[in-house]
Amino acid sequence: MPDVMEGLGNVLEMQGRPEEAEGMRSRMREALEVREAREVRDVQLAREARLMREVQISQYLG
C-alpha cells in the first residue's frame, strides 16, 4: 500500500500539485507510524500473555 500511495504522490506532483502530493506523503508516513506502533503493541501483548501463562503453569506445578 505504501508504494501505491507514493505513486499517487508522484502523479500529483507531475500534475503540478505539489501541496497535495506532500499531503499524500504525510498521510502515508502517519499511517505507517500507526501501523508500526500497533505491531509493537501486539508483540508486547503476546510477550505478556506468554509470561502470564508461564507464571500460571509454574504456580500450578508449584
HUGIDA-V747097 format. One record per residue. RES is the residue in one small letter. SS is DSSP state (alpha for helix, beta for strand, coil for the rest). PSI is psi in degrees with one decimal (999 if undefined). BURIAL is 1 if it has 24 or more other C-alpha atoms within 12 Angstrom, else 0. Layout:
RES,SS,PSI,BURIAL + RES,SS,PSI,BURIAL
This chain:
m,coil,-38.4,0 + p,alpha,-35.0,0 + d,alpha,-38.9,0 + v,alpha,-45.4,0 + m,alpha,-37.2,0 + e,alpha,-41.4,0 + g,alpha,-42.0,0 + l,alpha,-39.5,1 + g,alpha,-41.4,1 + n,alpha,-41.2,0 + v,alpha,-45.8,0 + l,alpha,-39.7,0 + e,alpha,-42.7,0 + m,alpha,-27.2,0 + q,coil,4.3,0 + g,coil,29.5,0 + r,coil,64.3,0 + p,alpha,-33.1,0 + e,alpha,-43.0,0 + e,alpha,-36.9,0 + a,alpha,-44.7,0 + e,alpha,-37.4,0 + g,alpha,-41.7,0 + m,alpha,-45.8,1 + r,alpha,-38.0,1 + s,alpha,-44.5,0 + r,alpha,-36.8,0 + m,alpha,-44.8,0 + r,alpha,-43.3,0 + e,alpha,-43.1,0 + a,alpha,-40.3,0 + l,alpha,-39.9,0 + e,alpha,-41.5,0 + v,alpha,-44.1,0 + r,alpha,-43.7,0 + e,alpha,-40.7,0 + a,alpha,-39.4,0 + r,alpha,-40.2,0 + e,alpha,-42.3,0 + v,alpha,-44.8,0 + r,alpha,-43.0,0 + d,alpha,-40.4,0 + v,alpha,-43.7,0 + q,alpha,-42.6,0 + l,alpha,-38.9,0 + a,alpha,-41.1,0 + r,alpha,-44.8,0 + e,alpha,-40.8,0 + a,alpha,-41.5,0 + r,alpha,-43.4,0 + l,alpha,-40.8,0 + m,alpha,-41.6,0 + r,alpha,-42.1,0 + e,alpha,-40.9,0 + v,alpha,-45.2,0 + q,alpha,-41.7,0 + i,alpha,-44.6,0 + s,alpha,-35.1,0 + q,alpha,-38.4,0 + y,alpha,-42.7,0 + l,alpha,-21.1,0 + g,coil,999,0
